[in-house]
Amino acid sequence: MTPLLETSNLRKDFKSDHGEVFCALDGVDFKVFDKEFVCLLGPSGCGKSTWLRIVAGLEVATSGSVLYKGSPVKGPGRERGMVFQEYSLLPWRSVVENVALGPEVHGMRFEDRRELAMDYLARVGLEKFAEAKPHELSGGMRQRAAIARALANDPDVLLMDEPFGALDAHTRVLLQKELLQIWEKNRKTVVFVTHSVDEAIYLADRIVVMSAHPGRVVETIDVPFDRPRSRSCKGFGEMTERVFELLEGVQV
């Protein structure tokens, strides 16, 4: 099967103001297939977000290749939607105007893009807040709006950089469930960066575990649990312990 996304021998170096070179990623080989939900898991500073930004076209790799459907990634593209940890909504625009931003940039008529934006707001339960400004929403609601904005561009791949990391535990669990419901309906390919073992096991078809810097792929784990998934299902605790043990071995 041909991968939708693939990085081969990917390396990323950063240079400090003093000229010192820091290697964030070193030789990362990673494939993502169509309609998969993949979680990228590893300790803080292991290059997870850097890998995601390179795939999104927001960073340039030092060496190695990044392919989307077999073609080199040369910059951002609407087929790769990005959801950041920060909500990144435009504060001067209403929620519906934020969601409609991508279709607006690509020339969609006002009536059509508003209808599209309202449809996606309904999918994330925010249609009643369409005319609100971002500062009027809670953190969880702003992140729902950010997900709706990414989906409104109809990307093939949704790249999510710790989107629930700043939320309280209860809101985080609720949004995990809502994200899976949206994923089941849309069946987009999702690459989700997280440092939470529980979150990765709950969400993913596959978990890619990375080492501490420089980031390398240590192991890829298939998650065997059926959906809808429960944290109380048989084997969830054992897999959690296994992944924690793996992470303990790759810490700095």
C-alpha positions in Angstrom: 0.0 0.0 0.0 1.4 3.4 -1.0 1.6 5.8 2.0 -0.2 9.1 2.0 2.6 10.8 3.9 6.2 9.6 4.1 9.4 11.0 5.6 12.7 9.2 4.9 16.0 9.8 6.7 14.6 13.1 7.9 17.0 15.4 9.8 16.5 18.9 11.2 19.2 21.0 12.7 18.8 24.4 14.4 21.6 26.9 14.9 21.7 29.0 18.1 22.6 32.7 18.1 26.1 31.6 19.2 26.5 29.4 16.1 26.0 26.1 18.0 24.1 23.4 16.0 21.3 21.5 17.7 20.0 18.4 16.1 16.2 18.1 16.7 15.5 15.1 14.4 17.9 12.5 13.1 17.1 9.9 10.5 13.3 9.8 11.0 11.6 7.3 8.8 7.8 7.4 9.1 4.8 6.4 6.9 1.2 7.4 7.3 -1.6 5.7 5.3 -4.9 7.0 4.1 -7.7 7.3 6.7 -5.3 6.3 9.6 -5.3 8.0 13.0 -1.7 8.1 14.1 -0.4 9.5 17.3 3.2 10.7 17.6 4.3 10.2 21.2 7.5 11.1 22.9 9.2 13.1 25.7 9.2 16.9 25.6 11.8 18.3 23.2 12.0 15.1 21.1 11.1 16.8 17.8 7.4 15.7 17.5 6.2 19.2 16.7 9.2 19.9 14.4 8.3 16.8 12.4 4.7 17.9 12.1 5.7 21.4 11.0 8.0 20.0 8.3 5.3 17.8 7.0 2.9 20.8 7.0 5.4 22.8 5.0 6.0 25.3 7.7 9.6 24.2 8.3 12.3 23.0 5.9 14.2 19.8 6.7 18.0 20.0 6.8 18.2 16.7 4.9 16.0 13.7 4.0 12.8 13.6 2.0 9.1 14.5 2.8 6.6 13.1 0.4 2.8 13.6 0.1 1.2 11.1 -2.3 4.7 10.4 -3.6 5.5 14.1 -4.5 8.0 16.3 -2.5 6.5 18.7 0.0 7.7 22.2 -0.9 5.5 24.3 1.3 2.0 24.6 2.9 -0.9 23.1 1.0 -4.7 23.0 1.7 -4.5 19.2 1.5 -2.7 19.3 4.8 -4.7 21.1 7.5 -3.0 22.2 10.7 -4.4 22.6 14.2 -2.0 24.2 16.7 -1.9 23.9 20.5 -2.6 27.7 20.6 -6.0 28.4 19.3 -4.7 30.7 16.5 -8.1 32.3 15.8 -8.2 35.8 14.4 -9.6 37.9 17.3 -11.2 40.5 15.2 -13.3 38.0 13.2 -16.4 36.2 14.5 -16.3 32.4 15.0 -18.1 31.7 11.7 -15.8 34.2 9.8 -12.8 32.3 11.3 -14.1 29.0 10.1 -14.8 30.4 6.7 -11.4 31.9 6.3 -9.9 29.2 4.1 -12.7 29.0 1.6 -12.7 32.8 1.5 -9.0 32.8 0.6 -9.7 30.3 -2.2 -12.5 32.5 -3.7 -15.7 30.8 -2.5 -18.8 33.0 -2.6 -19.9 34.5 0.6 -23.2 32.6 0.8 -21.5 29.3 0.1 -18.6 29.7 2.5 -20.9 30.8 5.3 -23.1 27.8 4.7 -20.1 25.6 4.8 -18.7 27.2 7.9 -22.1 26.8 9.7 -22.1 23.1 8.8 -18.8 22.5 10.4 -19.7 24.6 13.4 -22.7 22.4 13.8 -20.5 19.3 13.7 -18.4 20.6 16.7 -21.5 21.9 18.5 -20.8 25.6 18.1 -23.5 26.8 15.7 -25.1 28.9 18.5 -21.9 30.8 18.9 -21.3 31.6 15.2 -21.4 35.4 15.7 -19.3 35.4 18.9 -15.7 36.6 19.0 -13.0 34.2 20.1 -12.4 36.0 23.4 -16.1 35.2 24.3 -15.5 31.4 24.1 -13.9 29.0 26.6 -10.6 27.4 25.7 -12.3 24.1 24.7 -14.8 26.0 22.5 -12.0 27.9 20.8 -10.2 24.7 20.1 -13.4 23.2 18.6 -13.6 26.3 16.4 -10.0 25.8 15.3 -10.7 22.2 14.4 -13.8 23.3 12.4 -11.7 25.9 10.6 -9.2 23.2 9.6 -11.9 20.8 8.4 -13.7 23.5 6.4 -10.7 23.5 4.0 -11.5 19.8 3.3 -7.9 18.6 3.8 -6.8 15.0 3.1 -4.7 15.1 6.3 -5.3 16.8 9.6 -2.1 17.6 11.4 -2.7 18.3 15.1 0.0 19.6 17.4 -1.0 18.8 21.0 -4.3 20.5 20.4 -5.7 19.6 23.9 -2.5 20.1 25.9 -3.6 23.4 27.5 -7.1 22.2 28.5 -8.3 21.0 31.9 -8.6 17.2 32.2 -12.4 17.0 31.9 -12.6 19.2 28.8 -9.7 17.3 27.3 -11.5 14.0 27.6 -14.7 15.5 26.2 -12.9 16.9 23.1 -11.1 13.5 22.6 -14.5 11.9 22.3 -15.8 14.6 20.0 -12.7 14.4 17.8 -13.2 10.7 17.3 -16.9 11.2 16.5 -15.9 13.8 13.8 -13.1 11.5 12.5 -15.6 8.6 12.2 -17.9 10.8 10.1 -15.2 12.4 7.9 -12.5 9.6 7.9 -9.7 12.1 7.4 -6.2 11.0 7.9 -5.0 12.3 11.3 -1.5 12.7 12.7 -1.8 13.8 16.3 1.2 14.9 18.4 0.9 14.3 22.1 3.0 13.6 25.2 0.0 11.8 26.9 0.2 8.0 26.8 -3.5 7.7 27.8 -4.5 10.1 25.0 -2.5 8.3 22.4 -3.9 4.9 23.3 -7.4 6.2 23.4 -7.3 7.9 20.0 -4.8 6.1 17.8 -4.8 3.2 15.3 -1.0 3.3 15.6 1.4 5.0 18.0 4.8 6.1 16.9 7.1 6.4 19.9 10.1 8.8 19.6 13.3 9.0 21.6 14.5 12.1 23.4 16.6 14.6 21.3 17.7 14.0 18.8 14.3 12.6 17.9 14.3 9.2 16.3 11.5 6.6 15.8 12.0 4.0 18.5 9.0 1.8 18.0 5.6 1.7 16.2 2.8 0.2 18.1 -0.5 -1.0 16.7 -3.5 -0.3 19.1 -5.7 -3.4 19.0 -8.8 -2.1 20.7 -12.1 -1.8 18.9 -14.0 1.5 18.5 -15.9 3.0 20.2 -13.0 2.6 22.7 -13.2 2.6 26.5 -10.4 3.1 28.9 -11.8 0.3 31.0 -11.5 -2.2 28.1 -9.5 -5.3 28.7 -5.8 -4.7 28.0 -5.9 -0.9 28.1 -4.0 -0.7 31.4 -1.4 -3.2 30.3 -0.7 -1.3 27.1 -0.4 1.9 29.1 2.2 0.3 31.3 4.1 -1.0 28.3 4.2 2.4 26.6 5.3 4.1 29.8 8.1 1.6 30.2 9.2 2.2 26.6 9.2 6.0 27.2 11.2 5.6 30.4 13.9 4.0 28.3 14.1 6.9 25.9 14.2 9.8 28.3 17.2 12.1 28.5 
